[in-house]
Amino acid sequence: MGIRGLFTLLILTAMAVTARAGILNGKIALEVNNGKALLSYRLNGRTVAAAEMQVVNAAMKTVIEEKLPSGSALKIECGDQVTLRAVLRDQGPYLDLEFDSPDSRENVFLMKFKSEVMIVPDTLSDNYIFFRENPKENGGRVFPGFQMVVHLLDGGRAMLSCAWLDADRVFSGRDKTTEQYYNYCLIEFKGKNRLQIGAPAAEGIWGKVAENPEDVEFKKIGWKPPFNAKWLINYSIINMFGKDLFLDESFPVPEFDQKPLSLLPGFSILKPDIWQGYDQVNGSFTYPVYLKDGEVFMRQLIFADKAIQINFDRPQVIYALDAVSKSAGEAMLPLPALKKLLPADKITALQHQRRGRGHGICSGTATIEKIFREEKQKEKREDIAVLLKGMNEYIVFLYCERTKEYRDWETATVHWMAEKNKQNPKLSPACQELGNILVRIPFVWSEKQQVFKTPEYFSATTEKVAALIDSDLDGEKQEDECNKLARQIRTLGGTLHHTLGYCRQVVRAARWTAVQRLLTASDSAEAEFLTAFIEKSSVIIRPHHGEEGK
């Protein structure tokens, strides 16, 4: 059934309920009256409507209030087959909706609201952000495996999250292209299910950036964070290595510090004196933002590699979905709340599986260079041997395992897409667009292999370092030769792990493309194909080594 049909059905099936009931906890409130459920949030002494909620294909009959040891609940009978229990705990701005119905029964849950920004969180890649100002960003079908959609409300004062335990189909956005705001979230599922609806509110819980900085000098912006959280700011990045790769990235907003900071795997601030960032894939850049004394400062984001461009015309928003454990933001934000809804296996599916073996190249060579510089190579020969062995193990892991997994995945996925396209020629545009992105993996591998060569070549180079210890060269010449070999080792290893990171970035770009196509897919076969592609991409990006980057 199409979206328009569902809204028509909503009007036809809504029957009046004479009972009026409500529950509240000081953060949010749920009121049921005349067949409608209204979720509100409390802020600055005001009660503000957040969303209307409805079981579209079942009319409310009775509402019974229940008292719980640590909260309250409403038991809502919807027709003869659906019972909905709305549970509100004493603390926190989240409402649990527990559906009980026959396994075969199709249920349709609808929320109506007014949103300025829509966020589709992808914990394996990055958050996808859509702005109402862009007439092409209307929303639509959302990959159910993302488990949640978040909307930003009330000019920076509130958020509205909708999370699901299970869903057959999820839609969110604006129901008409002429609609000024995002205004609905609809979830289709069968049988029993649990949903979690949140309406956290605070002054400045999110903030639009009024204007993009035009230079590299930091300037204070007007927004201030209301509590401690993992604040992020979005950037639209175009990596123009060969064919353009488009990515929607969110950068952390870190507290200013005078020491290097590791912000994300492969993503850090290496030179805090000039606040220079480093991305494992894209290299160095002017880190664009920091938080100091409760104020946010911004400047222009510029990558040293001019092949990486920023779309400065795209709106920007500062927001947070997650928070540090036991901080004020933990009880407020959607991702910590989501962990209370999902079972362990679904939480695991949203998390990276850490992979890796051996010793890092840069740190390993730096330690060895220091040993030779201090002329302690003979007394520390065992330390050097351990480091060289670890670096060789690391290269074997990257070359023979992780990059091979990406290359094998690309080959299998391209073959799968060709078979799908053969079965259904209407899938050709989607297959071609995704294939044009994925082809970068074998292309870059072939190109960069000429630089990093093979694990055997790398091993032979490290053996030359070990041989220096007992060579006839004096200490100064041994140091010089060690430095030359260390630079060569860094070039070999660095090129290989940059290639690994680029493979990941290619898959992430293809995943982002599939997410965008899925939003607007009107053909069910294309929607099923894109959903399957996103599931396949999860398999390769869920495992994660720090050198892969974000």
C-alpha positions in Angstrom: 0.0 0.0 0.0 1.3 3.4 -0.9 1.8 6.3 1.5 -1.2 8.2 0.2 -3.4 5.2 0.6 -2.3 4.7 4.2 -3.1 8.3 5.1 -6.6 7.8 3.5 -7.0 4.6 5.5 -6.1 6.6 8.7 -9.0 9.0 8.1 -11.4 6.2 7.4 -10.6 3.9 10.3 -10.1 6.5 13.1 -13.1 6.0 15.5 -13.8 8.1 18.5 -12.8 6.8 21.9 -14.8 8.3 24.7 -12.2 7.4 27.3 -9.5 10.0 28.0 -6.3 9.0 29.7 -2.7 10.2 30.0 0.7 9.4 31.6 3.6 11.8 32.2 6.9 11.9 34.1 8.1 15.5 34.0 10.1 14.9 30.7 7.4 13.8 28.3 3.6 13.1 28.4 1.3 10.8 26.4 -2.4 11.8 26.2 -5.0 9.6 24.5 -8.3 11.3 23.6 -11.0 10.6 21.0 -8.9 8.0 19.2 -5.7 10.0 19.0 -2.5 9.8 20.9 -0.4 12.9 21.5 3.2 12.8 22.6 4.4 16.1 24.2 7.6 17.2 25.9 8.2 19.6 28.8 10.7 22.5 28.4 11.0 25.7 30.4 7.7 25.2 32.1 5.9 24.7 28.8 4.2 21.5 27.4 5.0 21.3 23.7 3.3 18.9 21.3 5.9 16.7 19.6 3.9 14.1 17.6 0.5 12.5 17.0 0.6 8.7 17.0 -1.8 6.2 15.4 -2.2 2.5 14.7 -3.4 3.2 11.2 -5.3 0.0 10.5 -6.9 -0.6 13.9 -9.3 1.7 15.7 -8.8 2.5 19.4 -11.6 1.0 21.6 -10.6 1.3 25.2 -7.8 2.8 27.3 -6.9 1.6 30.7 -4.4 3.4 33.0 -1.9 1.2 34.9 0.5 2.0 37.7 4.0 0.5 37.7 6.6 0.3 40.5 8.8 2.8 38.6 6.4 4.5 36.1 3.0 4.3 34.5 1.4 2.7 31.5 -1.6 2.8 29.2 -3.2 -0.3 27.9 -4.9 0.5 24.6 -7.2 -2.0 22.9 -7.1 -1.4 19.1 -9.8 -3.5 17.5 -10.2 -7.2 18.4 -6.7 -8.3 17.6 -4.3 -5.5 18.6 -3.3 -4.5 22.1 -0.9 -1.7 22.6 0.8 -1.0 25.9 2.5 2.4 26.3 5.0 2.3 29.1 6.6 5.5 30.5 9.3 5.1 33.2 9.8 7.7 35.9 13.0 9.0 34.4 13.9 9.8 30.9 12.2 11.1 27.8 11.4 7.8 26.2 8.2 5.9 25.7 8.0 2.1 25.1 5.2 0.8 22.9 4.5 -2.9 23.2 2.3 -4.4 20.5 0.5 -7.7 21.0 -1.3 -9.2 17.9 -1.4 -12.4 15.9 1.8 -13.2 14.1 0.2 -13.0 10.7 -1.5 -9.6 11.3 0.0 -6.6 9.5 0.3 -3.5 11.7 1.0 0.0 10.6 2.2 2.6 13.1 2.2 6.3 12.1 3.7 9.4 13.7 2.9 12.9 12.5 5.1 15.9 13.5 6.9 18.9 12.1 10.7 18.4 11.6 13.4 20.6 10.2 16.2 18.0 9.9 16.0 14.2 9.4 18.8 11.9 10.5 19.2 8.3 9.5 21.9 6.9 11.9 24.2 4.3 10.3 26.5 3.1 13.2 28.7 1.1 10.8 29.4 4.1 8.5 28.1 7.5 9.4 24.9 9.4 10.0 22.9 10.4 6.9 21.4 13.9 7.3 18.7 15.5 5.3 17.5 19.1 5.3 14.1 20.4 4.6 15.6 23.4 2.7 16.6 21.0 -0.1 13.6 20.2 -2.3 15.2 17.0 -3.5 15.6 15.6 0.1 12.0 14.4 0.7 12.8 11.3 2.6 11.0 8.0 1.9 11.9 4.4 2.5 14.5 3.7 5.2 16.6 0.6 5.6 15.0 -1.3 8.5 18.4 -2.6 9.7 19.3 0.9 10.8 16.8 0.5 13.7 16.1 4.2 14.2 15.2 7.5 12.6 15.7 10.8 14.4 14.1 14.1 13.6 15.2 17.6 14.9 12.3 19.8 16.1 11.4 23.2 17.5 14.3 25.3 16.2 17.0 23.5 18.3 15.0 22.7 21.4 13.9 19.1 20.8 14.5 15.8 19.1 12.1 13.1 18.1 13.4 9.6 17.8 11.6 6.5 16.5 13.3 3.1 17.0 11.9 -0.3 16.3 12.7 -3.9 17.4 11.4 -5.3 14.1 10.1 -3.8 10.9 9.2 -5.0 7.5 9.2 -1.5 6.0 10.0 1.9 7.3 9.2 5.3 5.7 10.0 8.8 7.0 10.1 12.2 5.5 7.5 14.5 4.0 4.3 13.0 2.5 4.1 15.7 -0.1 6.9 17.4 -2.1 5.2 20.8 -1.4 5.3 20.2 2.4 7.7 22.6 4.1 8.7 20.3 6.9 9.4 16.6 7.3 6.1 15.4 8.8 5.8 11.6 9.2 7.4 8.3 10.2 5.6 5.1 9.3 6.5 1.5 10.3 5.0 -1.7 9.0 5.4 -4.9 10.9 3.6 -8.2 11.7 2.6 -9.6 15.0 4.2 -8.7 18.3 6.7 -5.9 18.3 8.3 -3.1 20.4 8.8 0.5 19.4 10.6 3.2 21.3 9.6 6.8 20.9 11.7 9.6 22.4 11.3 13.3 22.7 14.3 14.7 24.5 14.3 18.4 24.9 16.7 21.1 26.0 17.6 24.6 24.8 20.3 24.0 22.2 19.9 20.2 22.0 20.8 20.8 18.4 21.8 23.9 16.4 22.0 25.0 12.8 25.2 26.7 11.7 24.1 30.2 10.6 26.8 30.6 8.0 29.8 28.6 6.9 33.2 30.0 7.9 35.1 31.5 5.0 38.7 31.4 6.3 41.0 29.3 8.4 40.8 31.6 11.5 38.6 30.3 14.3 35.5 32.3 15.2 33.0 31.7 17.9 29.5 30.7 16.8 26.3 31.4 18.6 25.4 27.8 19.6 26.3 26.4 23.1 26.0 22.7 24.1 23.4 22.2 26.9 25.1 19.1 28.3 28.1 16.8 27.9 27.6 14.6 24.8 29.4 13.3 21.7 28.6 16.4 19.6 29.0 16.1 15.9 28.9 18.4 12.9 28.1 17.3 9.3 30.1 17.9 6.2 29.4 16.9 2.6 32.7 15.6 1.1 33.6 14.8 -2.5 36.7 12.6 -2.8 37.9 13.2 -6.4 40.4 10.4 -6.7 39.6 9.3 -10.2 35.9 9.0 -10.2 34.1 11.2 -7.6 33.1 9.5 -4.3 30.4 11.3 -2.4 30.2 10.9 1.4 28.1 12.4 4.2 30.5 12.8 7.1 30.0 13.9 10.7 33.1 15.2 12.5 33.4 15.1 16.3 33.3 18.5 18.1 36.2 17.8 20.6 37.2 19.8 23.7 40.2 21.9 22.9 43.4 20.2 24.1 47.1 20.8 23.7 48.0 17.2 23.2 47.2 14.9 20.2 43.7 13.5 20.2 42.4 10.2 18.8 38.8 11.0 17.9 37.7 8.0 15.9 39.6 5.0 14.5 42.0 6.5 11.9 40.7 10.0 12.6 42.7 12.3 14.9 44.2 15.6 15.7 48.0 15.0 15.3 49.2 18.6 15.6 47.2 20.3 18.3 49.4 23.5 18.2 47.9 24.3 14.8 44.8 22.1 15.3 45.6 20.0 12.3 43.5 16.8 11.7 44.5 13.6 10.1 42.3 11.1 8.3 43.7 7.7 7.6 42.4 7.8 4.1 42.3 11.4 3.0 45.4 12.7 4.9 45.9 15.9 6.7 43.4 18.8 7.0 42.5 21.9 9.0 40.4 20.5 11.8 37.3 22.8 11.6 35.9 22.9 15.1 36.5 22.7 18.8 34.7 23.3 22.1 36.3 25.5 24.8 34.8 26.8 28.0 31.3 25.9 26.8 31.7 27.8 23.5 32.1 26.3 20.0 34.6 27.7 17.6 34.7 27.0 13.8 36.8 27.6 10.8 36.9 26.4 7.2 37.6 22.7 6.6 40.4 22.3 4.0 42.2 19.1 3.0 45.8 19.3 2.0 45.0 17.0 -0.9 43.0 19.3 -3.3 41.3 16.2 -4.8 39.1 16.2 -1.7 36.5 19.0 -1.8 33.8 20.2 0.5 30.3 21.2 -0.6 30.0 24.4 1.4 26.5 25.1 0.0 25.0 22.3 2.0 23.5 23.3 5.4 25.2 22.2 8.6 23.9 21.1 12.0 25.6 20.4 15.3 23.9 17.5 17.0 24.5 14.5 19.3 23.0 11.0 19.2 25.3 9.4 21.8 27.0 10.4 25.0 29.8 9.3 27.4 28.7 6.7 29.9 27.2 8.1 33.1 27.1 11.7 31.7 24.1 14.0 31.6 23.6 13.3 28.0 23.4 9.5 28.4 19.8 9.6 29.7 18.7 12.1 27.1 20.0 10.8 23.7 18.7 8.2 21.3 21.7 5.7 21.0 22.0 4.9 24.7 18.2 4.5 24.8 18.3 2.2 21.8 20.4 -0.3 23.7 17.6 -0.7 26.2 15.2 -1.7 23.3 17.4 -4.1 21.3 18.5 -7.6 22.3 22.2 -8.4 22.4 22.4 -9.8 18.8 20.9 -6.7 17.3 23.2 -4.4 19.3 26.2 -6.5 18.1 25.0 -6.1 14.5 25.2 -2.3 14.9 28.7 -2.4 16.2 32.1 -2.8 14.6 34.0 -6.0 15.1 37.6 -5.1 15.8 40.2 -6.8 13.7 43.9 -6.7 13.5 47.2 -8.3 14.1 50.9 -7.2 14.4 52.5 -3.9 15.1 51.8 -0.5 13.5 54.4 0.7 11.0 54.8 4.3 11.9 55.2 3.7 15.6 57.4 0.7 15.1 59.8 2.4 12.8 59.9 5.5 15.0 60.9 3.3 18.0 63.7 1.6 15.9 65.0 4.9 14.6 65.2 6.2 18.2 67.2 3.1 19.2 69.7 3.6 16.4 69.9 7.3 17.2 70.9 6.5 20.8 73.3 3.8 19.5 71.6 1.1 21.6 70.9 -1.3 18.7 73.2 -4.1 20.0 71.8 -4.1 23.5 68.2 -3.8 22.2 68.5 -6.2 19.3 65.7 -8.4 20.7 63.4 -5.4 21.0 64.1 -4.6 17.3 63.5 -8.2 16.3 60.1 -8.2 18.0 59.1 -4.9 16.4 60.2 -6.1 12.9 58.3 -9.4 13.4 55.2 -7.5 14.5 55.3 -5.1 11.5 55.6 -8.1 9.1 52.6 -9.8 10.8 50.7 -6.5 10.3 51.5 -6.4 6.6 50.5 -10.0 6.1 47.2 -9.3 7.8 46.5 -6.2 5.6 47.6 -7.8 2.4 46.5 -11.4 2.7 43.4 -11.0 4.8 41.7 -7.6 5.1 42.3 -6.1 1.7 41.6 -9.5 0.2 38.3 -9.6 1.9 37.4 -6.2 0.3 38.6 -7.4 -3.1 36.7 -10.7 -2.9 33.6 -8.9 -1.6 33.7 -6.5 -4.6 34.1 -9.4 -7.1 31.2 -11.3 -5.5 28.9 -8.3 -5.2 29.5 -7.2 -8.8 28.7 -10.7 -9.9 25.5 -10.7 -7.8 24.4 -7.4 -9.2 25.0 -8.7 -12.8 22.7 -11.7 -12.0 20.1 -9.5 -10.5 20.2 -7.2 -13.5 19.9 -10.1 -15.8 16.8 -11.3 -14.0 15.3 -7.8 -13.9 16.6 -5.2 -16.5 14.8 -2.5 -14.6 17.5 -2.7 -12.0 20.1 -1.5 -14.6 20.4 2.1 -13.4 20.9 1.1 -9.8 23.4 -1.6 -10.7 25.3 0.6 -13.0 25.6 3.5 -10.5 26.7 1.1 -7.7 29.0 -0.8 -10.0 30.7 2.4 -11.2 31.6 3.1 -7.5 32.8 -0.4 -6.6 35.1 -0.7 -9.6 37.4 1.7 -7.8 38.5 -1.2 -5.5 40.3 -3.3 -8.1 41.5 -0.2 -10.0 43.2 1.3 -6.9 44.5 -2.1 -5.8 46.2 -2.6 -9.2 47.6 1.0 -9.2 48.9 1.0 -5.6 50.3 -2.5 -5.7 53.1 -1.2 -7.8 54.2 0.8 -4.7 53.6 -1.5 -1.8 54.5 -4.7 -3.8 54.3 -7.9 -1.7 54.7 -9.0 1.9 57.9 -10.8 0.8 59.3 -7.6 -0.5 58.4 -5.8 2.8 60.0 -8.6 4.8 63.2 -8.4 2.8 63.4 -4.7 3.5 63.0 -5.2 7.3 65.7 -7.8 7.2 68.1 -5.1 6.0 67.3 -3.2 9.2 68.2 -6.2 11.3 71.4 -6.7 9.4 72.6 -3.2 10.2 73.2 -4.2 13.8 76.2 -6.4 13.1 77.4 -4.5 10.0 80.8 -2.9 9.7 79.2 0.6 9.4 79.9 3.0 12.3 77.1 4.2 14.5 76.4 7.3 12.5 76.2 5.5 9.2 74.0 2.8 10.7 71.6 5.5 11.9 71.5 7.1 8.4 70.9 3.7 6.8 68.2 2.9 9.4 66.4 6.2 8.7 66.5 5.5 4.9 65.1 2.0 5.4 62.5 3.2 7.9 61.2 5.8 5.3 61.0 3.0 2.7 59.1 0.7 5.2 56.7 3.6 6.0 56.1 4.1 2.3 55.4 0.4 1.7 53.2 0.0 4.8 51.6 3.4 4.5 50.5 2.9 0.9 49.0 -0.5 1.8 47.0 0.7 4.7 45.9 3.8 2.8 44.7 1.4 0.1 42.8 -0.6 2.7 41.2 2.6 3.9 40.3 3.6 0.4 38.6 0.2 -0.1 36.4 1.0 2.9 35.6 4.5 1.7 34.5 3.1 -1.7 32.1 0.7 0.1 30.8 3.5 2.3 30.2 5.7 -0.7 28.3 2.9 -2.5 26.3 2.3 0.7 25.4 6.0 0.9 24.3 5.9 -2.7 22.1 2.9 -2.1 20.6 4.7 1.0 19.7 7.7 -1.2 18.2 5.5 -4.0 16.2 3.5 -1.5 14.6 6.7 -0.1 13.0 7.4 -3.5 12.5 3.9 -4.8 8.9 3.4 -5.9 9.5 0.0 -7.5 9.3 -2.8 -4.9 11.9 -4.9 -6.8 14.4 -2.0 -6.7 13.7 -1.5 -3.0 14.4 -5.1 -2.3 17.6 -5.0 -4.3 18.9 -1.9 -2.6 18.0 -3.3 0.8 19.9 -6.5 0.0 22.9 -4.4 -1.2 23.0 -2.4 2.1 22.8 -5.7 4.0 25.7 -7.1 1.9 27.8 -3.9 2.6 27.2 -4.4 6.3 29.0 -7.7 6.1 32.2 -6.1 4.8 32.3 -2.9 6.9 31.2 -4.4 10.2 34.7 -5.9 10.7 37.0 -3.0 11.2 40.7 -2.3 11.6 41.8 1.1 12.9 43.9 1.7 9.8 40.7 1.6 7.6 39.6 5.0 8.8 36.0 5.8 9.8 
